Amino acid sequence: MVASLNRPSRGERDSFSHIALLKGLRVSGRAVSFQITVLKVLAGHPEGRASLADLRRAVAILISSGTDWTNRTKRLAARAPDLDIFSQSFVLRDNAGWQITDAGQAFLASVERPAPMTASSEQAPEVIVRLADPGIATDKAGWPAQAEPSGD
């Protein structure tokens, strides 16, 4: 049968389903957060490698762990809106599983690094608001007036 020669293995089908998942999520804006999660999971495994089953399990736990993880990956994803872990060679796939590359590790470190302060993101100058107490005399600037020394 010629058709069976071209039929992908189960592992290949699993990889294809993840690629389809990533493409489908990109439409809804969640693909980058999912890919950040994949990078984080792989980075936390020995040698940056995990079987597809281990990867799925870890990703499922993190994605369902609550808003802290979701918000964190959204913040990281906002710093890399065009992320594609496969075309950018951040993750390699083979029959044994998925592995984060050195480039993937470097990318992950770069998006996790705090953003440098720039002129446009500098903190606004401090504003001091003084409320006047009608019983306290103030100078022209609104500060409490200095008491005059008594001549006693």
Beta strands, then each sheet from edge to edge (+ up, - down):
strand 1: 49-50
strand 2: 91-94
strand 3: 97-100
sheet 1: 1+ 3- 2+
end
